[in-house]
Amino acid sequence: MISKIYVTSSYQLVRLLRFLFYYFIYFPFIQLKIKKFPKYILFIIFTIHTKVIIVIFLQSKEGGWNMVNDHEYIIRPERLAGDKRNSNG
C-alpha cells in the first residue's frame, strides 16, 4: 500500500518531518515489543506546483511492500495539519 501526503506549507512540512522522526526513530526504540521493525525507504518527490508528495514504502523482512500492521500507526493527514479536534485518539 502506498500512502501519499500532500503538504502545502512549510509549517506542515516541519510537522511532517517531526512526525516521521518520531515514527521511524523514536517509537521503534521505545516499544521494545517490536523486535523486527520493518525497513523503510522514504522518497520525497517535489512537484511543480510547490507541493511536496511524500510516498512511504515499508518493506517487511519476508519481502513485499506493505504498511505497518498496527492500525495505530496509520498516518492521518488531519493530525499532521494541526487539527486539535481529533487529538484524543
C-alpha positions as CSV (number, residue, x, y, z in Angstrom):
1,M,0.0,0.0,0.0
2,I,1.2,3.5,-0.8
3,S,0.2,6.5,1.2
4,K,0.5,10.0,-0.2
5,I,0.6,13.1,1.9
6,Y,0.2,16.5,0.3
7,V,2.0,19.3,2.2
8,T,1.2,22.9,1.1
9,S,3.1,25.0,3.6
10,S,6.5,25.0,5.4
11,Y,4.8,24.7,8.8
12,Q,3.1,21.4,7.8
13,L,6.4,20.2,6.3
14,V,8.1,20.8,9.6
15,R,5.3,19.0,11.4
16,L,5.6,16.1,8.9
17,L,9.3,15.7,9.3
18,R,9.0,15.8,13.1
19,F,6.3,13.2,12.8
20,L,8.4,11.0,10.6
21,F,11.3,11.3,13.1
22,Y,9.2,10.1,16.0
23,Y,7.5,7.5,13.7
24,F,10.7,5.9,12.4
25,I,13.3,6.6,15.0
26,Y,11.7,7.3,18.4
27,F,8.9,4.7,18.5
28,P,11.0,1.7,17.5
29,F,13.3,2.2,20.4
30,I,10.6,2.9,22.9
31,Q,8.4,-0.1,22.0
32,L,10.7,-3.0,22.6
33,K,8.0,-5.5,21.9
34,I,8.5,-4.9,18.2
35,K,11.7,-6.8,17.7
36,K,11.8,-6.9,13.9
37,F,10.8,-3.4,12.8
38,P,10.3,-3.3,9.0
39,K,12.9,-1.5,6.9
40,Y,11.7,1.7,5.4
41,I,12.6,3.7,2.4
42,L,11.5,7.3,2.2
43,F,11.1,9.1,-1.1
44,I,10.4,12.8,-1.3
45,I,9.1,14.0,-4.6
46,F,8.8,17.7,-5.3
47,T,6.1,18.6,-7.8
48,I,6.0,21.7,-10.0
49,H,3.2,23.4,-8.0
50,T,5.3,23.8,-4.9
51,K,3.7,20.9,-3.2
52,V,5.5,18.0,-1.6
53,I,4.3,14.5,-2.1
54,I,5.9,12.0,0.3
55,V,5.5,8.4,-0.6
56,I,6.3,6.0,2.1
57,F,7.2,2.3,1.4
58,L,7.6,-0.1,4.3
59,Q,9.3,-3.3,3.4
60,S,8.9,-6.3,5.7
61,K,11.6,-8.9,6.3
62,E,9.6,-11.5,4.4
63,G,9.6,-9.4,1.3
64,G,7.0,-7.5,-0.4
65,W,5.8,-3.9,0.2
66,N,3.2,-3.3,2.9
67,M,2.3,-0.9,5.6
68,V,2.7,-1.4,9.3
69,N,0.1,-3.9,10.6
70,D,-0.9,-1.9,13.6
71,H,-3.8,0.4,12.9
72,E,-2.5,3.0,15.4
73,Y,0.4,3.7,13.0
74,I,-1.9,4.7,10.1
75,I,-0.8,8.2,9.0
76,R,-3.7,10.7,9.5
77,P,-3.2,13.9,7.4
78,E,-5.6,15.8,9.6
79,R,-3.4,15.2,12.6
80,L,-0.4,16.5,10.7
81,A,-2.2,19.6,9.7
82,G,-2.7,20.5,13.3
83,D,-6.4,19.7,13.8
84,K,-6.9,19.6,17.5
85,R,-10.4,18.2,17.3
86,N,-9.1,14.7,16.6
87,S,-6.2,14.8,19.1
88,N,-7.9,12.5,21.6
89,G,-7.4,9.3,19.6
